[in-house]
Amino acid sequence: MSLTLRILLGFVLIAVVGVVFVLNPVLERVERQYLEAAEEPMVDIAEVLAGVVSAQIERDGEVDATMGEGLRRAHRRELRAAIYDLLKQDVTLNVYVTDAKGVVLFDSEQSQNVGRSYLHLRDVAFTLAGEYGARSSRLDESDLASSVMYVAAPIVSGGEIIGSLTVSKPQRSLLVFIEQTRKRIKALAWGGAVALLVLGWLLSRWVTHPLRVLTGHAEAVSRGERSAAPKMPGRHLRVLGDAVEDMREALDGRSYVESYVQTMTHEMKSPVAAIRGAVELLDAELPPERRERLLANIRSESLRLQSLNDQLLALASLESRDSVECDEPVDLAKVVHRVVDHARPMDVAAGPRVVAECRGQAVVRGEEFLLEMALGNLVQNAVEFSPADGEVRVTVDGTDESEVRVIVEDEGAGIPEYAISRVFDRFYSLARPESGRKSSGLGLCFVRQAIELHGGSVTLQNRPDGSGARAEMRVPV
């Protein structure tokens, strides 16, 4: 299971726990909170009306019809009270009054119950007993929305309870607020859950990004590509990154030495064998001209060994570096002109013509020495594979603001299909058309290492029209 999935599952678990242990209890509490909030003002209303009735009884000796008439008028009125999202259009409050024995004296909703006993009702019984009386009853047992809230207050005269007054209100009017609140809480909860999951996904991407970068670095190294060690945030990730880099360097060093020993041994066999053969022949009596040819052969093979050694040292030094040592502005146009001027003396007599063309600003940052050596190798390679009457064209294109391109084109026979994918491999070389001899096979490898060290790239392909090869070097600005 990936780390990203683990983090997401953790956030999902948090969301589920929040729904089960937080959302459900809150939703269950909503109805009770509204009922408690509605009951509190009903207590005030009951106490006030009980006080009014008590004053009437003390004055007139009975409950007059004023209250009943007032309630009936209120019920007949058409209201348009906009209470937030609720439009209240009628009065739903009702009142009934009983004497000290629980007999109904007045009922605004069911006047036919006057004279009946309500003593069996909780609100009346508790109030007449001197306690707080309240209840909630359903008009239809099968309908949860038919519940009615009842709150009673004692009617007191001369310090004694002489009756009770109950106010009632259907819960149906409160259900609108309760349902709206529940919907809003659910919407907020689901929105929070979605936001939590999105946050979890973003957090997982943020947490795993350094690991993905480190993995990409390791995969690039395993493919043999040049890849700078990424900078890891945080102490633990830095330790991990350093450990991976140390392991890479150790493995690279081991495989590097093995590869170099094998390839260098192979490359040295031919010149060493030639020198040995020449030395053995020199022991015999030979004509002076034959002896001179053997000595020339020894000198040639010795120079070949020296060149191979120098190129190996330069390439080894380059491959051991992770970045350029001197980051300074380099004008590739000037570098190309120097390289071309250096290559021209070789083509005065019989070599190909070397020309240069520059377009736009060609200033990059890096090591001028390495870039000049890389360009020199590309131009030298093109010269060696071009016919004597051909042309090598070097074009510097600085019109792109993000990179500078250097294109080297020759008019040789091109690259065989089987060799295109290997031309940048270490020690791989093709026979020169004029001499039939091969080079050390390190020049183009040096070019690739130098350019990649500058964050660029280099390719070598056949020209589309088949008239030669085309090398293209790209260096970021």
N, C-alpha and C positions, 0 to 999 in steps of 0.2 A: 504494500500500500504506500503510495507516494506521500511525501510530507504535506503537499498542498491538500490532498484529500483528507489527511488526518486533521489538519487545522479546520477545514470546512466541517468535518463531522463533529469536531469539538464545538463549533459555533451552533450547529444544528442541535446538538445535545443541550446546549445552554438555552436555545429557543424553546425546545420541548419542555424543559424543566420550568421555564418561565410561564409557559401556557398552563401547565398542569398545576403548579404550586403558587402561581401569582394571579394569572388571568381568571381562572375559574372561581377562586375565592372572591376576587374583586367583583365579578359579575353577579355572584350570589349575594354579595353585600349591597349591591346597588339598590335592589327593591326595598330591603330593610331600611336603608338610609333615607330613601324618599318617604317611606311610611312614617319613620320617626320624625322627619322634618315636617310632614303634614300633621302629625298628631299634636305637636307642640302648640301651634296656633289654635287648634281645635279645643285644647284645654283652656286657653285664654277666652275663646268665644263662649264656651260652656260656663265658665266662672262668671263672665260678664252678664250673660243672659240669666243665669241663676240669681245673680244679685238684683237684676231688674224685676224678675218674678217675685223674689222675696219682698221687695219694696211694694209691689202691687198688692200682694197678699196682706202685708201689714197695714196698707192703707185701705184696701177695699174688701179684704177678707176672702178674695178669690182671684183666680187668673182671668183677666178680662180678654176680650176678643181682639185687642189691639195687636198683639204679637201675631196671632193667626192671620189677620188681615194683611199685616206687613209682609209676612212670608209669602202669602199667596200673590200679592202684587209683585214681589221680587221674582217669583217663579214665572210670572207672565211676561216679564220684561224681556226684550230681545237685546242681548249684549253683543258687542263687537270688541272684546278686549283681546288685543294681540299680545299674548304672553310669550315672548321669544318666537318659537315656531308653532305655538298652539294658539288657535283662535277660539276663545271661550265665548259661547253664544247664549248660555243660560246658567241660572243659579242651581247648583246641585246640593246645597246644604239644607238639611231638614232638622226639625226639633220635635221632641216629645217630652211631656212633663207628667210625672206621677206624684201621688201623695205619699205619705209616710208608710203606707201599706203596699205600695207598688201599683196601685190602681191608676190607670191612665186618665189624666185630666185633659190632656191636649196632645194631638198628634197632627203635625202639619202635612204629613204624607199619607197617612191612613186614618182618616177621621172616624171610620167605622169601628176602630179599636178603642175609642173612648169608653171607659167603664171596665175594660178588661184589665187583668192583672199582668204586669210585666215583671213580677218579682222573681220569676224563674230566669230572667235574663241577667247575665253576669254584670253588666254595667249598672243596672238598677240595684241588684242585691248588694254588691260591694259598696256602692255609694251610700245607700241607706244604712249600711253597717259601719259607716265612718271611714271607709277605705277608698283608695283610688279605683274607680270603676271604668273599665274600657274593654272593648271586644271587637273582633272582626268576624263577620258571618257572611256566608254565601247565600244569595237569594236562590241560586240554582247550584246544587251540589256538584253537578257535572261541569260547571262553567267556572274556571278559575277567575275570569274577569268580572264575575258577578259579586265579588266581595265588597262589603260595605264596612267602613270604619265607624265605630260608635265610641264617643267619649262623654262621660257624665260628670256632673258637678252637683253637690248637695245644695238644696234650698234651705237656708237657715233662717230661723226667726226666734228671737228671744234666747239665742244660744243653743237651740235644739234643731235637729234635722227634721223638717216637716215634709220633705219631698226630694225629688231628684229631677234634674233637667239634663237630657241627653241630646247632643248634636251628632248628626250622622252625615257621612259624605261617601259616595261611591268611589272605590279605588280606580274605576275605569278611567276617570279623568287624569289620574296620576300615571296610568300605564303608558300614556304617550311620552311623558318625560322619561320614564324608566326605560322604555324601548329605545328612545333616541340616545340616551346615555349609554346603553349597552352597545348599540351599533357604533357609536363613536369610540368607545373603549376597544371594541373588537377591531375597528379600522386602524386605530392607533397601534394596537398590539400587532396586527398583521403587517402594518407598515414598518413597525420597529423590527419585526422578525426578518422582513425582507432586507431592511437596511443593515441588520446584523449580519445576514448572510453575505450581502455585498461587501460589507466591511471585512468580514472573514475572508472573502475571496481576495480583496485587495491586500489585506494583511498577509495572507499566505503567499501572494505574488511578491510582496515586498520582502518577506522573510526568506523565501526560496530563491529570489533573484541572484544573490551572491553565489548560492550553490549551483545554479544553472550556469552562471558565468564560469565558475571553477570547472564544472563538468565540460563545458564547451572548450575551455583551455586544454583540459586533459585529452579530450577527443582530437583536438587539432594537433596536439603533440604526438598522439598515437598514429596519426596519418602522416607524420613526418613534416608537418607545416611549422613555420616559425610563428610562435605565439608568445607574446609577453605575458609574464605572470600578472594576473589581475590583482588590484588592490582590494583587500577584503575589509569590510567594516566590522568593528567589534573585536574584542580580544580573542574570543574563541574561534571566530571565523578566520582571523589573521593567523592564529596558530595552525589551523587546518590548512590554510593556503600555503603557509611556509613549509608545512610537512609534505604537502603534495609536490611543491616545487623542489624541495630537497630530494624527494624520492625520484622525481623526473630527472634531475641533474645526475643523480647516482646511476640511474638506468641508462640515461643518454651517454654518460661517460663510458660505461662498460661497453655498450653496443657500438659507440663511436670508435673506441680503440680497436675492437674486434674488426669492424668494417674497414678501418684505415689500414690495419696490418695486412688484412687479406688483399685489399685492392692495391695497396702500395707494393706488396710482394709481387703481385701479378704484373704490375706496370714496370717494375724494375728488372724483371726476368729478361726482357728483350735487349735493353742496352747493356746489361751485365754480360749476357751471353755473347753479344757482339764484341765487347771489349776483350773478354776472355779468348774468343777465337782469334782476334787480331794479335793479341799478345803471344799466343801459342805459335802463330805463323811467323812472328818476328824472331823467334828463336832459330829459325832456319835461315840458310843463306838465300837472300832474295835480291833481285835487282833493285837499284835505288828508287826507281819510279814506283815499283810495287810496294816497297817499304814506306814510301811517302803516302801512298793511298791508305795503307793500314794505319799509319799514324794520324792521318786526317780523320779516318773513321773513329779512332779512339777519342780524338778531341771532340768530334761531333756527338758521340754517345755520352761523353763526360758532360758536355754542355746540356745535353738532354736531361741527364740525371740531376744536374744542378738546377735547371729550370723546374723540373718536377718537384724537387725539394723546396725551392722558393715558393712555388705556387701552393704547395701543400701547407707550408707554414702560414702563408697569408690567408688561405681559406680556413685553416684551423683557428686562427686568431679571430677571424670574422664570425665563424659559427659559434664561438664561445661567448659572444656578446649578445645582450638582450636589447640594447638601445645604442643610438649614436653617441659618441663621446663628445662631439663638438657640434652643438646645434646653432648654426649661423646661416645667414642668408647666402644662397648660392645662385648665381646667374647661370642657368644651364645653357643659354645661348653662347656665352663666352667660353664655357667648358667645351661645348661642341666644336666651336671654331678652333680651339687649341688641339683637340683630338684630331680633327680633320687636317689641320696643318701638319701635325705629326705623321699622319698616314700618307700625305701626298708625296713625300720624297720616294716612297716605295713604288709609286706608280708612274714616275717620270719616264722611265725607260720602257717598261713592258707591263706595268701593273694597270689595273682599272682606274678610271677617273673618279675622284671622290669630291662630291659637292655638298654644300650645306645650305639650308634655307630656314629662316626663323620668322615666326609670326607671333605677335603679341608679346606680353610680358612673361618671361620664363624664370622668375625668381622663386626658388623653393628654400626650405630650411633643412640643413643636414650637414654632413661632412663632405666638403668639396673634393678631397682626395679620393674617397671611396667612390663618389659619383663619377669622377673623371676616369678612374680605373675601370668601372663598369662600362661606361660608354666606350672607352678604348677597346675593351674586349669585344663588344658588339661590332664596332667598326672593323676591327682586325679580322673578326670571324667572317664578316661580309666580304672584305677584300680578298681573303684566302679562297673563298668559294665563287668568286666572280671571274669571268674570262678576262684576258688581258685587254681586250678592246671594249670591255663593258663599263658600266657606271654604277657607283655606289652613292645613293642619295640619302642624306641625313636631314630629316625635317624636325624642327622644334616647333611645337604648337602650344602657345601659351594663351590662347583665346578663351579657354575655360577658366572661370574664376576659382574652381575647386582643385584643379590639378594641371600639371604640365605633361604633355605627351612628347616623347622623342621616338621618331619612326626611322628605322634603318632598313633600306631596301636595296637588294642586290639584283643582278641579272644572271645569276648562276643557274644551275640545273634544278634547284629546289631541294626539298628535303624528302627522302623516301617516306612513304606512309608508315612503315614499321618503326621509323626513328623519331617521328614527331613527338610522341609521348615521352621520349627518353633524352631529348637533347640537353636538358638541364640536369641530368643525373651526373653524379660524380664519376669521373674517369670514362665517361661515354664520349666517343668521338667518331667522326666519319672521315674517311680518306679524302684528302685534298685532291681536286681534279687535276692539278698541274703535276704534283710530285707523287701522288698516291700514298703519301705518308699521313699518319694520324697525329693529332696533337695530344697533350696530356689529358684532355677531357675535363679540365678544371676551370677553364675560362668562363663558360656559360654558367656553371654552378656558382662561381664567384659572383657573377652578375646578379643571379637570382637572390643570393644571400644578401648582397649589398642593397639591392632595391627593396627587398622585404624588410630589411632593417630600418629603412626610411618610411615604412608604412605603405609602400607602393607595390606594383606588380609588373611582371615582364612576361611577354608571350613571344613565341617564334613559330610562324606558320608560313605556308606557301602563299604567294601572291594569288589573288583570285584569277588573274589572267594566265597563270602558270609560267610567268616570265622570270621567276626567281623566288627568293625567300623574303619575308617581311618580319622584322623584329619590332615590337612596340613596347616601350617602357613608359609606365605611368607613375608619376611621383606627386603626392598631394602637396598643395601649397601650404 
